[in-house]
Amino acid sequence: MRKTLITLSLLAATGTVLAQATPTGLWKTIDDETKQEKSLVRITDNGGAFSGRIEKLTDPAKVDSRCEKCEGAKKDQPILGMTIIEGVKKNADEPYWDGGTILDPNNGKTYKVRLTPKDDGKVLEVRGYIGAPLFGRTQTWLRVQ
């Protein structure tokens, strides 16, 4: 009986860790250049395709800012509430999610994206790139929820 309880406890704990080692959740974004907190982004799983939406901007002066440099439907739209990550899926052979895009509202450009959970899902490496992942930059986001 005791071994069964220990085994069940370990399985439950493993399930919790595995569930947290995904990009799903609320993330504090950290600017890779200034190292300052910029926003909170919620990443959700929509049937295997992940997307991320800006829930909060930390700079009160930017709360009403709009994506002036964006093109298409996002042109001049409020950055707060904007979906910036789209179409990301789990890469079956690798420990990351990719295949989608990320929008940088500061310059209006869209990049390919790779999301890699680290540190048991407490940290998310977000790599935006053009062409191959070698040609890009990485931000480290911290899990809030």
C-alpha positions in Angstrom: 0.0 0.0 0.0 2.8 2.4 0.9 4.7 1.7 -2.4 1.5 2.4 -4.3 0.9 5.7 -2.6 4.5 6.8 -3.2 4.3 5.7 -6.9 1.0 7.6 -7.3 2.5 10.7 -5.7 5.5 10.6 -8.0 3.3 10.2 -11.1 1.2 13.1 -10.0 4.3 15.3 -9.4 5.7 14.3 -12.8 2.4 15.2 -14.5 2.5 18.6 -12.9 6.1 19.2 -14.1 5.4 18.0 -17.6 2.3 20.2 -17.7 4.3 23.3 -16.7 7.1 22.5 -19.3 4.9 24.0 -22.1 4.6 27.5 -23.4 1.0 27.7 -22.1 0.6 30.3 -19.4 1.2 33.9 -18.5 4.7 35.2 -19.1 6.6 38.3 -18.1 8.5 39.5 -21.1 12.0 40.9 -20.6 13.6 43.1 -23.3 16.7 41.4 -24.5 18.5 44.7 -24.9 17.4 46.7 -21.9 16.7 43.8 -19.6 13.6 45.6 -18.4 10.1 44.1 -18.0 7.9 45.1 -20.9 4.6 43.3 -20.7 2.7 40.2 -19.7 1.8 37.8 -22.5 -0.7 34.9 -22.2 0.1 31.9 -24.4 -2.8 29.6 -25.0 -3.2 26.2 -26.7 -5.9 26.3 -29.3 -6.2 22.6 -30.3 -2.4 22.2 -30.7 -1.8 25.6 -32.3 -0.4 28.0 -29.7 -1.0 31.8 -29.7 0.1 34.6 -27.5 -1.7 37.9 -26.6 -0.5 40.9 -24.7 -2.5 41.2 -21.5 -0.6 44.1 -19.8 2.0 46.7 -20.7 4.2 47.6 -17.8 5.0 51.1 -18.9 2.0 53.3 -18.0 2.9 55.7 -20.8 2.6 53.0 -23.4 -0.8 51.5 -22.3 -2.7 53.4 -25.1 0.0 52.8 -27.7 -0.8 51.5 -31.2 1.1 49.4 -33.7 1.9 52.3 -36.0 4.5 50.3 -37.9 2.4 47.2 -38.4 1.0 46.3 -41.7 -2.4 44.9 -42.7 -5.2 44.3 -40.2 -2.9 45.2 -37.2 -1.9 48.6 -38.6 -2.7 51.3 -35.9 -4.4 48.7 -33.7 -3.9 48.9 -29.9 -0.9 46.9 -28.7 -2.7 46.0 -25.5 -4.8 43.0 -26.3 -2.9 42.3 -29.6 -2.1 38.7 -30.6 1.6 38.7 -31.3 2.3 34.9 -31.4 0.4 32.8 -33.9 0.4 29.3 -35.3 3.1 27.7 -33.1 3.0 23.9 -32.7 5.0 21.3 -30.8 7.9 20.0 -32.7 7.5 16.2 -32.2 11.3 15.5 -32.4 12.6 18.4 -30.4 12.0 20.0 -26.9 10.5 23.2 -28.5 7.5 24.6 -30.2 7.9 26.3 -33.6 6.3 26.7 -37.0 4.5 30.0 -36.2 5.3 33.7 -36.1 5.9 36.5 -33.6 5.2 40.1 -34.2 7.4 42.8 -32.7 5.0 45.7 -32.2 8.0 48.1 -31.8 9.0 47.8 -35.4 5.9 46.1 -36.9 7.9 43.2 -38.3 6.8 39.6 -38.1 9.4 36.8 -37.6 9.4 33.1 -37.4 9.4 31.9 -33.8 10.8 29.1 -31.6 9.5 28.7 -28.0 11.7 26.6 -25.7 10.7 26.0 -22.1 13.6 25.8 -19.6 14.1 25.3 -15.9 11.0 22.9 -15.5 8.8 25.4 -17.4 9.6 28.5 -15.3 11.5 30.2 -18.1 10.7 30.4 -21.8 13.3 31.2 -24.4 11.6 33.1 -27.2 13.7 33.2 -30.4 12.5 35.4 -33.3 14.3 34.9 -36.6 14.4 35.3 -40.3 15.1 32.2 -42.4 17.0 30.0 -39.9 17.1 30.2 -36.1 20.8 31.1 -36.4 19.7 34.5 -37.7 17.7 36.0 -34.9 17.6 37.1 -31.3 16.4 35.5 -28.1 14.4 36.9 -25.2 14.0 35.2 -21.9 10.4 35.3 -20.5 9.5 34.4 -16.9 6.4 32.4 -16.0 3.9 34.3 -13.9 1.2 31.6 -14.0 
